[in-house]
Amino acid sequence: MIEGASQRCVLTGLDRVVASGGAPFRGQRVGLLVNQASVDAALVHAVDRFQAFRGDVRLVALFGPEHGVFGDAQDMEAVTDARDVRTGIALHSLYGATEVTLRPRPEALRGLDVVVCDLPDIGCRHYTFAATAAIMLEVCVATGVRFVVLDRPNPLGGVAVEGPLVDIRFRTFMNYLNVPIRHGRTLGELMAAHDARAEVIACEGWLRDADFDETGLPWVTPSPNLPTLDAAFVYPGACFIEATNLSEGRGTTRPFELIGAPFLDPWRFAEALAALELPGVFFRPTFFVPRFHKWAGQRCGAIQLHVTNRATFRPVLTGVALLVVARAQGGAAFAWRTEPYEFAPHIHALDQLAGSDALRLAVEAGQSPRDIAATWPQEA
């Protein structure tokens, strides 16, 4: 546990397995689906814990989601198969250069008794880890391999739900599970709903309405551009900016909290957003210069999102507001993304993120953010 943490009552699935000495996996040949944030409360990685278990627990394979097992690859950067330089264990990438790499090869599962998934999902449909876990679950079921999720708290909480569902015509890797964008579930709950044959070792002591900061668990960056819990809270809506020519703050120290472009006036941008009176958020006018990614080396007029009340903040509605205002103020300089996006070049990037073309068409028609949000089911 973290020294000085305000609470130490929450045990993740990994913590519970560690406390049992690896009992659920004795006599098993194990593959781990993990990344760099797959640590227990003492910040010891799952790989080290599984290698230390007695009782013939044999760790024989590692599987990595987007960004890789070590989380060192940037967004949409292909990761290749390799071998762990420290342990010698085979590393199988589930995010390569083509769509076929999203599904594990049969030979990668050959000889395994169980695949154990310990990924730090962040409670957002288009965060790709849940899609990777669901595809792995499907393959495990088809090949007779156990699939077990070591569950973790949803950092955004387990109560609030926000955003549209998925139109099957627009289903891709980015919206693989038909749940709202902010879904309020843990990864284990998502997998159990996807297929009841998924086994889940649940968290112990997690209160669904508690802030992640209250769990006493460490925050380890789950992917390169979510360095803080603050970034995770704005991500469900701020990620819409990926579908535009605005910078979503990649190449800065505050990705997804900083939104801007050279053609925007930060004070006008902030003033128009403030006029919408969105709950739980303040828009601070500023400038930034991305060091890589969109507008690298150029000064962007921008706002920084400051979440002032996590309980009332609506990240998806806020993301829609960013699109509406940026498009109105950017004029002819504003543009939708035209580059291929996440293995589905035939589907618009925003349509993948939103789950249909309804959001894009509504923004283009000049609808207000609240009118757009009024069409969503399961509003919190």
Phi, psi and omega in degrees: 000156180285131177297132177082003179296143185291329178222149179226036188266346186265128173248128174283171175303320178297316178302320181292322177293319178299317180297332181272358184072022180082018186308319183295348187235017179295135181077013185248146169267120194248139165247135180253128171261103192214171166217194187294340182268007180277069183241159176271186184295341178266009180068022175268132186287151180303323179301315180294321179295315183291326177292334182273349182293143173266186177077029174063038168277117186246112177274115188237351181206149174236141177236136183240139177277196173308142182081350175088169180300328182260000176065028185258359178266142180284176183301136178059020177268124182295138177244134182261161174296152182201196174225133182298122185292338183271316186257341184081003181283142179294133176254120180252121180278134174251025177205083182255213186272344182228164183299329182298335182287349179288343182249127182297141178290144181307322182293337178290335180263351184299129179088353179277143172268330186207142167252123180255121183256119176228078180248139182275079178294159182241016172082023183230131186302318185272008167280119202286353184297323180294322177296317178299316179296318181295319178294318176298318177302314180301316181292320179298316179299318182292333184253004177077023178261135176299147175231121184233129175261127169270104193281158179223158176298149170283117184299335179271004180093164184248025182241302186292136178230137184203139172114169182282162172272185186257129169279124187304333179293342183247014183291129176218185175303327182288340180224047190297326181255133184275077177228163176300161182302308169263108194258345176072014182246160171275167178298320178298319178294321177298316182291321178296325177287328180290320178203120184296346179281353173291132175265142183230125169262103193286162170293154176240125176090006180280128174261126189297333181263008181275146174291146179303326179299338181275352183283338186080002180275150180284146170265115174246131184310114183284338176205161192303332185250021170235068186288340185225163173296327177302317179296321180297323182293326181271344187305317185306327178258322181297337178295339175304332182296338175302334183274010181233180174266010170283155172276134173267021175087002172298143185088007173234178177275359181228058178301142181072342172271334177257127181229127180184181179198159180299336184270006181255142173268116187299325182287320175295319180300310181295320182296317180294322178292317179298326181295340179283346177053051178285143186284142168072020184213146175236138181252112183259123179291140182197181171233155171209160178235105178297139178270346172205176179074203185301136178060032180305129178080001181249146182281123182252128168288135195205173166235153168250130176279123175245111179282118183262341179209101183296330183291327182257345183299136178242094188296325183287316175301318179297320177297321176297318179299320177301317179296312184300312184289318180297320179294318181294319184274334181283334180058225183292342180284336178288140178211149172281155176298136176247344180289150177305147186229120170047057170069009180226071184296342182275354181240130181306143182302315181293325178295326175292315181294319184274339179095357176191181177270002186298317181295313181299315181294324178293319177297316180295332179277356177082019179292154180282155178304318182290326175295322177296314182295334181295343180273353184276143175278168170056043178293138177282000000 
